[in-house]
Amino acid sequence: MQATPACDPSDAAKGKARPALRCALIFLAAGRSQRFGDDDKLEALLGGKPLALVTADRLEGMVWAQKIAVVQSPLIASALSQKGFTLLTPSPNAGMGDNLSLAVAAVKDADAVLIVLADMPFINRALIERLKAAIDTDREITIAVSETDGIVSPPALFSRKHFNTLSALSGDRGAFGLISRHSTEVTRIAAPPPGLFDIDTRDALKIANTLITAPDQPAGA
């Protein structure tokens, strides 16, 4: 199966559609939760459901070339397996770079990878579709990142050009160095609040529970 082709408006005007982007989803659900305390924050309840699964639900209904999750919690792993994810277990004390490397190395057939952090429960389909549509290798746009108030954040999408670099990452450093080195190939996609809100502390979880139950809080569609 393939996703609906994402067309640049200028291409559409010429009657030309860019080929469909076969995008693999990488779901990072193995954070150490050091600022959250002894409990696994990804199992903490948000709106009555484990945080990581709230985020995963936001990605339901989209077509992916492959779905890969790096996950530690047996509870979260079981639920993600039922959602069709390929599960990878990180090494003890693995950092963000190690987990990204592990996941990208498992990608089999995709033009790009979308990296999503499991502690960002307010991402939505509209943002993901805009990230996917922004990649245009003909114009050397090979990286699309999310942004709020000038701050760059995941979700982020990388074309196949960067797979080797991503699969060589290690330690706690993620992909921000790669983004800096290829700044001319990066496009930023604005995400209105609270889209990029991430949960690292118990206070942040309390705020998120308030937001997710607010009557004007949009669903993940």
Backbone bond lengths (Angstrom), bond angles and torsions (degrees), N, CA, C in turn:
res aa  C-N    CA-C-N  psi(-1)  N-CA   C-N-CA  omega(-1)  CA-C   N-CA-C  phi
1 M - - - 1.462 - - 1.519 110.25 -
2 Q 1.311 115.62 148.69 1.448 120.52 179.32 1.516 109.60 -130.50
3 A 1.336 114.39 151.20 1.457 119.27 178.53 1.522 110.01 -73.76
4 T 1.305 115.67 160.66 1.457 120.74 175.69 1.516 109.53 -61.95
5 P 1.320 120.54 132.06 1.453 121.61 -178.40 1.515 111.88 -56.27
6 A 1.331 114.96 136.57 1.460 120.53 176.47 1.516 107.95 -95.87
7 C 1.300 117.24 119.58 1.460 121.22 -172.88 1.519 111.28 -109.10
8 D 1.318 116.41 134.79 1.441 121.23 170.90 1.526 107.82 -72.81
9 P 1.366 118.15 137.92 1.467 119.80 -178.77 1.513 113.83 -52.88
10 S 1.336 116.95 -37.53 1.464 118.95 -179.18 1.520 111.00 -67.17
11 D 1.339 116.69 -34.87 1.456 119.80 176.95 1.517 110.85 -67.75
12 A 1.344 115.53 -42.46 1.461 119.92 -179.01 1.523 110.75 -60.52
13 A 1.328 115.77 -37.90 1.456 120.04 -178.97 1.524 110.99 -64.60
14 K 1.334 116.16 -28.29 1.455 120.98 -179.85 1.523 111.42 -91.90
15 G 1.331 115.52 1.58 1.448 119.14 -178.51 1.508 112.88 77.24
16 K 1.338 117.18 19.12 1.451 121.67 -179.37 1.525 109.29 -113.72
17 A 1.299 116.38 132.45 1.461 121.29 176.87 1.518 109.07 -114.86
18 R 1.321 116.10 133.35 1.448 118.77 175.54 1.526 109.69 -69.68
19 P 1.326 117.53 148.97 1.471 119.87 179.27 1.520 110.89 -59.03
20 A 1.326 116.02 153.43 1.456 120.84 178.08 1.524 109.70 -60.73
21 L 1.322 116.05 140.25 1.453 122.10 178.63 1.522 109.13 -90.08
22 R 1.319 115.53 114.64 1.461 119.43 176.79 1.528 107.92 -83.26
23 C 1.314 114.90 106.62 1.455 120.69 -171.01 1.530 110.47 -113.26
24 A 1.317 116.01 128.49 1.458 121.39 174.36 1.525 108.78 -92.97
25 L 1.315 115.97 142.15 1.457 122.36 178.87 1.526 109.14 -98.57
26 I 1.336 115.43 127.59 1.462 121.26 173.40 1.524 107.56 -113.51
27 F 1.303 116.03 117.90 1.464 123.24 -176.13 1.526 107.93 -111.45
28 L 1.333 115.95 109.93 1.458 121.02 -176.29 1.523 109.58 -92.87
29 A 1.325 115.25 107.19 1.462 121.77 -176.08 1.522 110.11 -128.84
30 A 1.329 115.68 48.19 1.463 119.28 -177.74 1.522 111.12 -138.32
31 G 1.335 116.83 31.87 1.457 120.29 179.64 1.518 111.79 -66.24
32 R 1.328 115.80 155.57 1.462 120.21 -177.43 1.529 112.90 -80.10
33 S 1.321 118.10 -18.53 1.469 122.60 176.46 1.523 112.56 59.29
34 Q 1.320 118.62 34.26 1.460 121.26 -174.49 1.523 112.43 -62.02
35 R 1.320 118.36 -37.41 1.461 120.88 -178.39 1.523 112.39 -80.38
36 F 1.320 116.75 -9.03 1.459 121.04 -178.26 1.531 111.98 -90.29
37 G 1.328 116.74 -15.73 1.457 119.94 -177.27 1.510 110.88 107.33
38 D 1.323 115.79 -158.41 1.460 120.79 -175.40 1.529 113.44 -76.09
39 D 1.324 117.32 -25.15 1.467 120.21 -177.68 1.526 111.21 -78.32
40 D 1.325 115.57 156.16 1.464 121.11 175.47 1.523 108.40 -78.96
41 K 1.313 117.04 113.42 1.465 120.06 -176.74 1.520 111.93 -62.54
42 L 1.334 117.23 -29.02 1.460 119.70 -177.05 1.522 112.38 -71.50
43 E 1.346 116.75 -15.31 1.453 121.52 174.07 1.528 111.77 -94.72
44 A 1.337 117.24 -9.42 1.464 120.95 -179.82 1.520 109.60 -64.04
45 L 1.312 116.37 143.96 1.458 120.53 -174.28 1.523 112.04 -80.71
46 L 1.304 114.53 130.48 1.462 122.73 174.61 1.520 107.17 -125.35
47 G 1.323 117.18 112.30 1.460 119.77 -175.73 1.521 111.63 62.33
48 G 1.341 116.60 28.37 1.461 120.74 178.00 1.510 115.16 87.19
49 K 1.343 118.18 5.05 1.470 121.29 -177.82 1.528 108.78 -133.33
50 P 1.339 118.74 146.75 1.468 119.59 176.82 1.526 111.97 -53.50
51 L 1.321 115.09 135.63 1.458 122.32 -175.50 1.519 113.11 -48.36
52 A 1.328 117.67 -49.03 1.462 120.36 -176.80 1.516 112.16 -61.01
53 L 1.320 116.60 -32.75 1.465 119.66 -178.49 1.517 111.62 -78.88
54 V 1.334 117.36 -26.98 1.466 119.94 172.42 1.529 109.12 -61.68
55 T 1.339 115.99 -45.41 1.465 120.40 178.70 1.525 111.06 -64.75
56 A 1.319 116.81 -44.33 1.468 120.29 -179.78 1.522 111.45 -61.26
57 D 1.325 116.85 -36.97 1.464 120.35 179.40 1.524 112.03 -62.79
58 R 1.332 116.86 -27.57 1.462 120.56 179.06 1.528 111.72 -65.42
59 L 1.314 116.21 -19.49 1.467 121.12 -175.94 1.521 112.62 -100.48
60 E 1.330 115.78 1.14 1.455 120.28 -179.91 1.532 110.55 -66.87
61 G 1.322 115.64 148.94 1.456 120.32 176.01 1.515 114.76 84.54
62 M 1.343 117.21 -1.57 1.460 120.59 177.36 1.525 109.14 -100.30
63 V 1.317 116.02 152.03 1.463 121.34 -177.81 1.526 109.46 -93.67
64 W 1.335 115.28 128.15 1.461 121.10 -179.51 1.526 109.88 -126.89
65 A 1.321 116.33 144.01 1.458 120.26 174.69 1.522 109.93 -65.92
66 Q 1.331 116.53 -30.36 1.458 122.76 -178.99 1.525 107.28 -164.71
67 K 1.321 117.29 147.62 1.463 121.82 176.96 1.523 108.21 -123.46
68 I 1.332 115.47 118.00 1.460 121.64 -175.86 1.523 108.65 -122.80
69 A 1.319 116.10 132.79 1.461 120.63 177.12 1.522 109.56 -124.69
70 V 1.332 115.73 130.85 1.459 121.17 170.43 1.520 105.73 -98.07
71 V 1.324 116.74 115.02 1.464 120.11 -167.34 1.523 111.07 -144.87
72 Q 1.348 115.59 143.67 1.458 120.94 178.19 1.526 111.99 -106.13
73 S 1.313 116.73 -42.41 1.461 121.46 -173.47 1.530 111.69 -67.34
74 P 1.333 118.90 125.14 1.472 120.45 175.61 1.525 112.19 -60.07
75 L 1.331 117.21 -35.40 1.464 121.06 178.46 1.520 111.02 -62.14
76 I 1.321 116.24 -49.25 1.463 121.31 -179.54 1.529 110.17 -68.13
77 A 1.322 116.68 -40.60 1.462 120.47 -179.16 1.521 111.21 -60.46
78 S 1.323 117.24 -43.19 1.463 121.08 -179.76 1.522 111.13 -60.53
79 A 1.331 116.37 -45.10 1.463 120.38 -178.98 1.528 111.36 -67.17
80 L 1.334 117.52 -39.81 1.465 120.33 -179.69 1.519 111.23 -69.50
81 S 1.317 116.80 -33.79 1.465 120.01 176.37 1.519 110.38 -60.56
82 Q 1.330 116.74 -40.54 1.459 120.76 178.61 1.530 111.76 -67.24
83 K 1.326 116.70 -21.87 1.458 121.44 177.46 1.530 111.97 -88.18
84 G 1.328 117.73 2.90 1.460 120.86 175.32 1.509 115.71 91.90
85 F 1.326 117.64 14.56 1.458 120.48 178.70 1.522 110.85 -80.60
86 T 1.331 115.64 143.81 1.450 121.64 164.16 1.516 107.12 -81.45
87 L 1.329 117.71 126.33 1.454 121.90 -173.19 1.524 110.98 -98.76
88 L 1.330 115.81 133.88 1.457 122.59 175.36 1.527 108.39 -123.59
89 T 1.320 116.58 137.00 1.463 121.51 179.73 1.524 109.46 -102.82
90 P 1.333 117.26 123.55 1.468 119.36 -178.90 1.519 111.97 -73.26
91 S 1.317 115.66 158.54 1.451 120.67 174.02 1.525 109.75 -70.09
92 P 1.334 118.10 155.75 1.467 119.80 176.21 1.525 110.55 -56.67
93 N 1.340 115.70 137.77 1.469 122.64 178.57 1.526 113.47 63.60
94 A 1.328 117.18 19.78 1.470 119.94 177.43 1.525 110.13 -66.25
95 G 1.327 116.17 143.49 1.453 121.84 177.29 1.521 110.88 -99.26
96 M 1.333 115.07 -178.12 1.457 120.99 -179.64 1.522 111.64 -56.28
97 G 1.335 116.79 -44.74 1.457 119.94 -179.42 1.511 112.44 -62.54
98 D 1.340 116.38 -41.60 1.463 120.45 178.47 1.524 111.32 -61.37
99 N 1.331 116.10 -42.72 1.467 120.20 -177.82 1.524 111.83 -69.15
100 L 1.323 116.40 -37.73 1.469 119.74 176.10 1.525 110.52 -64.37
101 S 1.317 115.49 -45.14 1.463 119.94 179.14 1.521 111.22 -58.41
102 L 1.320 116.38 -45.69 1.461 121.72 179.27 1.520 111.06 -58.14
103 A 1.330 116.44 -45.21 1.464 120.88 -176.26 1.521 112.15 -70.35
104 V 1.326 117.33 -47.23 1.468 120.39 -177.11 1.528 110.45 -64.01
105 A 1.313 116.64 -35.40 1.467 119.64 178.75 1.530 111.61 -63.96
106 A 1.330 117.23 -20.88 1.470 120.88 -178.93 1.526 112.62 -90.68
107 V 1.331 118.05 -5.12 1.463 121.08 179.34 1.525 109.26 -71.10
108 K 1.315 116.24 129.05 1.465 120.61 -173.52 1.526 113.10 -99.59
109 D 1.308 118.17 -51.15 1.464 120.64 -173.34 1.520 109.16 -147.19
110 A 1.319 116.60 90.62 1.462 120.88 -178.52 1.523 109.25 -151.63
111 D 1.320 115.09 152.40 1.462 120.98 176.88 1.522 111.38 -87.00
112 A 1.343 115.96 -19.50 1.457 120.72 -175.46 1.520 108.93 -159.76
113 V 1.332 115.14 163.27 1.467 120.59 173.52 1.516 108.89 -124.92
114 L 1.316 115.36 139.64 1.455 121.53 173.18 1.521 107.65 -106.60
115 I 1.319 116.81 124.69 1.453 122.21 -178.89 1.524 109.18 -102.16
116 V 1.314 115.75 122.10 1.464 122.75 -179.15 1.522 108.52 -124.11
117 L 1.334 116.80 135.23 1.457 121.67 175.40 1.526 109.29 -93.57
118 A 1.310 116.08 136.56 1.464 120.95 -173.43 1.521 112.82 -71.25
119 D 1.330 117.88 -11.73 1.471 119.56 -179.05 1.522 112.60 -97.81
120 M 1.337 117.20 21.30 1.471 121.77 179.40 1.534 108.56 -118.54
121 P 1.333 117.81 80.70 1.466 121.47 -169.45 1.522 115.95 -79.08
122 F 1.342 117.92 -2.26 1.463 118.91 -176.76 1.522 113.70 -108.81
123 I 1.327 117.27 9.12 1.464 118.66 172.10 1.531 108.30 -63.56
124 N 1.316 116.68 154.34 1.463 117.75 -179.83 1.526 111.20 -139.23
125 R 1.313 113.76 169.69 1.462 120.94 -174.99 1.529 111.71 -61.62
126 A 1.321 116.96 -37.84 1.464 119.53 -178.47 1.523 111.25 -59.95
127 L 1.340 116.74 -42.31 1.464 120.37 178.44 1.530 110.39 -63.95
128 I 1.328 116.80 -44.80 1.460 120.48 -179.09 1.530 111.03 -61.30
129 E 1.325 116.78 -42.83 1.463 120.07 -179.83 1.525 110.90 -64.32
130 R 1.319 117.08 -36.92 1.474 120.18 178.83 1.525 110.68 -68.09
131 L 1.318 117.31 -38.23 1.461 120.18 176.66 1.525 110.62 -62.50
132 K 1.320 116.25 -45.02 1.463 120.40 -179.39 1.523 111.13 -64.09
133 A 1.321 116.92 -40.59 1.459 120.64 -177.90 1.522 112.45 -71.13
134 A 1.338 116.91 -20.60 1.465 120.41 -175.56 1.522 113.24 -76.85
135 I 1.319 117.08 -22.49 1.467 119.49 -178.90 1.521 109.74 -71.32
136 D 1.313 116.11 126.80 1.463 121.83 -179.81 1.525 107.84 -147.94
137 T 1.304 116.65 91.78 1.462 119.97 -176.14 1.521 112.14 -65.83
138 D 1.329 118.35 -23.95 1.468 120.36 176.57 1.526 110.84 -63.03
139 R 1.326 115.84 -32.14 1.474 120.83 178.33 1.526 111.33 -101.23
140 E 1.339 116.10 13.01 1.465 123.12 179.17 1.524 112.31 58.94
141 I 1.328 116.45 37.16 1.461 121.98 169.10 1.521 106.08 -101.66
142 T 1.332 116.25 101.27 1.455 121.33 -171.29 1.527 113.51 -114.35
143 I 1.332 116.86 -3.77 1.463 121.90 179.47 1.519 108.76 -137.44
144 A 1.327 117.08 132.66 1.463 121.77 174.62 1.520 107.64 -126.36
145 V 1.337 115.66 126.83 1.461 120.28 -177.96 1.524 109.74 -123.58
146 S 1.310 115.73 157.39 1.457 121.28 176.73 1.531 109.30 -87.61
147 E 1.335 115.89 154.64 1.459 119.62 -176.66 1.528 110.21 -150.31
148 T 1.318 115.26 138.19 1.463 122.07 170.38 1.517 108.27 -136.90
149 D 1.332 116.86 126.16 1.472 122.47 178.62 1.523 112.25 52.42
150 G 1.330 116.28 40.17 1.451 120.81 176.73 1.509 115.10 81.58
151 I 1.323 117.00 -2.10 1.464 121.09 -179.01 1.522 109.33 -98.87
152 V 1.326 116.32 123.36 1.468 122.44 -179.52 1.523 109.52 -84.27
153 S 1.320 115.54 141.36 1.463 120.15 -174.54 1.524 109.90 -155.20
154 P 1.344 117.25 159.08 1.462 118.92 163.11 1.526 108.59 -63.10
155 P 1.322 117.67 161.88 1.450 128.42 -1.77 1.535 112.24 -62.26
156 A 1.316 114.75 145.21 1.453 120.86 179.27 1.521 109.10 -138.39
157 L 1.323 115.32 146.21 1.455 120.98 -176.04 1.522 109.53 -122.01
158 F 1.330 115.51 133.69 1.467 121.84 -177.79 1.525 109.45 -126.32
159 S 1.336 116.36 133.49 1.455 120.11 177.07 1.528 110.23 -74.04
160 R 1.322 115.85 167.68 1.468 121.81 -177.61 1.524 112.07 -56.68
161 K 1.305 117.51 -25.86 1.468 120.97 179.42 1.526 111.60 -51.55
162 H 1.333 117.03 -31.01 1.460 120.98 -173.11 1.527 113.78 -100.99
163 F 1.321 117.48 5.67 1.464 119.63 -176.12 1.531 112.30 -60.62
164 N 1.333 117.13 -43.85 1.459 119.65 -177.78 1.528 111.27 -61.89
165 T 1.331 116.43 -40.67 1.460 119.94 179.29 1.521 111.09 -67.27
166 L 1.320 116.36 -42.87 1.463 120.09 179.72 1.527 111.18 -64.01
167 S 1.313 116.64 -38.36 1.460 119.95 -177.75 1.528 112.26 -75.89
168 A 1.333 117.56 -5.40 1.467 121.41 177.69 1.524 112.18 -103.65
169 L 1.338 118.08 2.76 1.459 121.35 -179.77 1.521 110.36 -68.39
170 S 1.328 115.65 156.42 1.461 120.26 177.75 1.521 109.11 -155.96
171 G 1.327 115.32 168.13 1.456 120.11 178.06 1.512 112.67 69.26
172 D 1.321 115.84 -153.91 1.466 121.34 -176.08 1.521 113.36 -88.65
173 R 1.304 118.28 -6.71 1.468 120.62 -177.58 1.518 109.68 -82.02
174 G 1.315 115.13 127.37 1.455 120.67 178.28 1.515 111.07 -89.22
175 A 1.328 116.20 -139.02 1.461 121.33 -172.68 1.528 113.82 -97.53
176 F 1.335 117.88 6.45 1.464 118.29 -175.82 1.526 112.64 -65.73
177 G 1.330 117.69 -31.60 1.457 119.48 176.59 1.515 111.26 -63.92
178 L 1.322 116.69 -40.68 1.460 121.29 177.72 1.527 110.08 -62.80
179 I 1.325 116.59 -41.91 1.466 120.78 179.44 1.524 110.55 -61.39
180 S 1.334 116.87 -42.14 1.466 120.64 179.58 1.520 111.85 -64.59
181 R 1.326 116.09 -40.89 1.468 119.74 -177.62 1.520 112.47 -69.48
182 H 1.312 117.65 -24.71 1.469 121.38 -177.99 1.530 110.37 -116.82
183 S 1.321 116.36 40.41 1.465 120.96 -172.75 1.531 113.26 -58.86
184 T 1.333 117.81 -29.89 1.466 119.62 -179.28 1.529 111.93 -73.60
185 E 1.324 117.22 -13.21 1.462 121.53 -179.24 1.530 111.84 -103.45
186 V 1.339 116.14 8.27 1.460 121.32 -174.84 1.526 110.68 -103.00
187 T 1.328 115.62 135.83 1.459 120.24 169.18 1.517 108.10 -119.10
188 R 1.335 116.48 143.25 1.457 122.00 -177.99 1.524 109.57 -106.84
189 I 1.317 115.17 133.07 1.454 121.19 -179.93 1.522 108.81 -112.15
190 A 1.326 116.33 118.31 1.463 121.00 -177.09 1.524 110.78 -69.44
191 A 1.319 115.18 134.74 1.465 121.74 177.58 1.523 108.18 -122.18
192 P 1.332 118.33 113.98 1.468 119.96 -179.53 1.520 111.09 -66.89
193 P 1.335 117.89 150.27 1.459 121.15 176.99 1.524 109.96 -59.59
194 P 1.345 117.57 149.10 1.472 127.45 -0.38 1.521 112.54 -94.42
195 G 1.322 118.94 30.53 1.456 122.89 -170.23 1.506 115.69 -51.34
196 L 1.347 118.42 -38.17 1.454 121.01 -175.93 1.525 112.80 -105.06
197 F 1.317 116.08 16.74 1.464 121.21 177.63 1.524 108.67 -64.60
198 D 1.354 116.16 125.92 1.457 119.07 177.67 1.523 109.60 -117.16
199 I 1.308 115.53 155.78 1.460 120.76 -173.07 1.518 109.19 -112.78
200 D 1.343 115.36 108.49 1.462 121.21 179.03 1.521 112.21 -114.92
201 T 1.339 116.89 -17.79 1.457 120.87 -175.54 1.526 110.09 -132.30
202 R 1.334 115.58 167.43 1.466 119.68 177.64 1.529 110.96 -67.03
203 D 1.321 116.80 -33.52 1.465 119.60 177.35 1.530 110.54 -64.34
204 A 1.326 116.15 -39.73 1.468 119.55 177.72 1.522 110.78 -64.68
205 L 1.334 116.77 -36.10 1.461 120.17 177.93 1.528 110.61 -64.82
206 K 1.322 116.60 -39.49 1.471 120.04 177.80 1.529 110.61 -61.85
207 I 1.324 116.17 -42.91 1.467 120.42 178.47 1.529 109.98 -62.86
208 A 1.334 116.00 -44.39 1.461 120.57 -178.82 1.522 111.32 -62.21
209 N 1.329 117.48 -38.58 1.466 120.04 177.89 1.516 111.40 -64.46
210 T 1.325 116.27 -33.00 1.462 119.72 175.03 1.520 110.85 -68.04
211 L 1.333 116.20 -43.68 1.464 120.74 -178.21 1.523 112.00 -66.68
212 I 1.328 116.24 -40.96 1.464 119.00 -173.09 1.519 111.64 -72.68
213 T 1.329 117.44 -19.92 1.465 120.65 178.61 1.522 112.57 -99.34
214 A 1.352 116.37 -0.79 1.463 119.47 179.38 1.519 109.79 -68.17
215 P 1.341 117.92 137.92 1.464 120.12 -176.34 1.515 114.32 -63.24
216 D 1.343 117.92 -24.50 1.458 119.53 -178.73 1.520 111.90 -96.52
217 Q 1.352 118.23 6.46 1.459 120.39 178.38 1.515 109.98 -75.78
218 P 1.338 118.49 116.98 1.463 120.02 -178.04 1.510 112.24 -67.21
219 A 1.302 115.57 153.56 1.471 121.11 174.64 1.511 108.96 -74.00
220 G 1.308 116.70 178.82 1.461 120.29 -173.53 1.511 114.17 -80.84
221 A 1.313 119.79 2.13 1.462 120.69 -177.42 1.513 111.34 -69.69
